[in-house]
Amino acid sequence: MERRNQLRRVVSFIFADIAFLILGAFLLIRFIRTGGAGMLQMMGGEPAAIDGPGHDHNM
């Protein structure tokens, strides 16, 4: 009986792993199809320099 419970636990973990892999693949495909990669490219790079009063961090 104990062996059957261990086998059931292993099988449930395998199914959970497969379900999360499928979910991850779905979300990755959706991200790519909706333009997520292009958005990340646009956001990449250095932030613009902010010059002006109140932005002097030298103490």
N, C-alpha and C positions, 0 to 999 in steps of 0.2 A: 504494500500500500504506500509506503514511504517513497519507493522508487517511482511510482505513478505520479505522486505529487511533485517530485523533483522534475520529472519529464514535462508535466503540465506547466510548471513554472518556466522552464527553459523555452518551451514552445511559445508561451505568452510573451516572453521577452523578444523572441525572434519576430513575432508578428508586430510587436510595438516598434521594433527597429525598422522593419519594412515600411510600416505606416509613416514613421517620421521621415524616412528617406523619400517616400513618394510625396509627402507634403513639402519637403524642402525642394525637390525637383520642380513641383508645380509652382511654388513661389519664385524660384529662380527664373523659370520660363516666363512667368507673368511679368517679372521685373524687366527682363530683357525686351519682351514684346511691347511694353508700354513706354519704352524710351528711357529706362533707368540708367543704362550705360552712358548714353549721351548726356544726361543730366549730371552724372558724376564727372564727366570730362569737363563740362562747363564750370562746375564748382571747383575744380582742381586749380592749384596754383597758389601763389602768395596772396595774402590779404592786402588790400590797398592801404597805403600809408595814410594815417590821419594826422594832419597838422592843424594846430589851432590852440586856443587857450584851454587849459584844463587837461591837456594831454601830455604834459611834461611829467614823466615819471622819475626824473632824477631828483633825489632828495639831497 
